Amino acid sequence: MYMFSQIYRAVSSRLPSLSSSSHTSSASRMNPKEIQEFVENNLKDNGLVVFIRTSPPCYFCQQALRFLQKYPELQGKSIDLSETGEQQAIISYLGSLPGSAPTFPRVFANKELIGGYSDLEGLGPSGIKAIIQKV
């Protein structure tokens, strides 16, 4: 649970002007450059990063979270877009990246998109470690 509260604080501290009422708004308050910066800031430390959504519930996002919990040695982090108030805009941006799809979760290793949950599971912990150690 510590990891999830830490992630929420990190995300919410980057978006201090967003109110909880913005979670239901379909209009984005961030411009495209800010959305790109948000994603890049979350990828900047390299390693394993999984963008998820919890609202509405996403089965494959939950599976990705279980993967992260099962393999803590990977030191992966999850970013819950449902907590940002900008979920739709960020999902759109991630879906527009080369080789991406509009599905979730979106999994990155060393800033490189590796795909979704099935790709994460297919690589397994040893495959993810190999990608991360290439830095």
C-alpha positions in Angstrom: 0.0 0.0 0.0 2.9 2.4 0.7 3.9 2.3 -3.0 0.3 3.3 -4.1 0.0 6.2 -1.7 3.5 7.4 -2.7 2.5 7.3 -6.4 -0.8 9.2 -5.6 1.2 11.9 -3.8 3.7 12.1 -6.7 0.9 12.5 -9.2 -1.2 14.9 -7.2 1.7 17.1 -6.4 2.4 17.5 -10.1 -1.2 18.6 -10.7 -2.0 20.9 -7.7 -4.5 23.0 -9.6 -6.8 20.1 -10.4 -9.8 19.6 -8.1 -11.5 16.3 -7.4 -14.4 17.5 -9.5 -12.2 17.4 -12.6 -12.2 13.6 -12.4 -15.5 13.5 -14.0 -14.9 16.2 -16.5 -14.2 15.2 -20.1 -12.4 18.5 -20.9 -8.7 18.4 -20.4 -7.1 21.1 -18.3 -3.6 20.2 -19.5 -2.4 21.2 -22.9 -0.7 18.6 -25.1 2.8 19.8 -24.1 1.9 19.4 -20.4 0.6 15.9 -21.0 3.8 14.9 -22.8 5.9 16.4 -20.0 3.8 14.4 -17.4 4.5 11.2 -19.2 8.2 12.0 -19.8 8.6 13.0 -16.1 7.2 9.6 -15.0 9.6 7.8 -17.3 12.7 9.9 -16.6 14.2 7.5 -14.0 14.2 4.6 -16.5 13.2 1.2 -15.0 9.8 -0.3 -15.3 6.8 2.0 -15.4 3.2 0.8 -15.9 0.5 3.3 -16.7 -2.8 2.0 -15.4 -6.4 3.1 -14.8 -8.6 2.0 -11.9 -11.7 3.8 -12.9 -13.5 2.2 -14.6 -12.0 -1.0 -13.3 -9.5 -2.6 -15.7 -8.8 -6.3 -15.4 -5.4 -6.2 -17.1 -4.3 -3.2 -15.1 -5.0 -5.2 -11.9 -3.0 -8.0 -13.4 -0.1 -5.7 -14.0 -0.3 -4.4 -10.4 -0.1 -8.0 -9.2 2.9 -8.6 -11.4 4.7 -5.6 -9.8 3.8 -6.9 -6.4 4.9 -10.4 -7.2 8.3 -9.2 -8.4 9.3 -6.3 -6.1 13.0 -6.7 -7.1 12.1 -5.1 -10.4 11.3 -1.9 -8.5 8.6 -1.1 -11.0 6.2 1.7 -10.4 2.6 2.2 -11.5 0.9 5.5 -12.4 -2.8 5.5 -11.9 -4.2 7.8 -14.5 -7.6 7.7 -12.7 -6.0 9.9 -10.0 -4.8 12.6 -12.3 -8.0 14.2 -13.4 -6.6 14.0 -16.9 -7.2 10.3 -17.6 -8.7 10.6 -21.1 -6.2 13.1 -22.4 -3.2 11.0 -21.1 -4.7 7.8 -22.5 -5.1 9.5 -25.9 -1.5 10.7 -25.8 -0.2 7.2 -24.8 -2.3 5.6 -27.5 -0.8 8.0 -30.1 2.8 6.9 -29.4 4.5 4.8 -32.1 3.7 1.1 -31.6 1.1 1.8 -29.0 -2.5 0.8 -28.8 -5.5 2.5 -27.1 -5.6 -0.3 -24.5 -4.4 -0.5 -21.0 -2.1 -0.8 -19.2 0.8 0.7 -21.1 4.1 -0.7 -20.0 7.5 1.0 -20.4 11.0 -0.2 -19.6 13.8 2.3 -19.8 11.5 4.8 -21.5 10.7 2.3 -24.3 7.2 1.1 -24.8 7.1 -2.6 -24.5 3.3 -3.0 -24.8 0.5 -4.1 -22.5 0.0 -6.7 -19.8 0.4 -9.7 -22.1 3.8 -8.3 -23.2 4.8 -7.7 -19.6 3.8 -11.3 -18.7 5.4 -12.7 -21.8 8.8 -11.1 -21.0 8.6 -12.2 -17.4 10.8 -10.8 -14.7 14.0 -12.0 -16.4 13.1 -10.3 -19.7 12.2 -7.1 -17.9 15.5 -7.2 -16.0 17.4 -7.7 -19.2 15.8 -4.6 -20.7 16.4 -2.5 -17.6 20.0 -3.5 -17.3 20.8 -2.3 -20.9 21.1 1.3 -19.7 
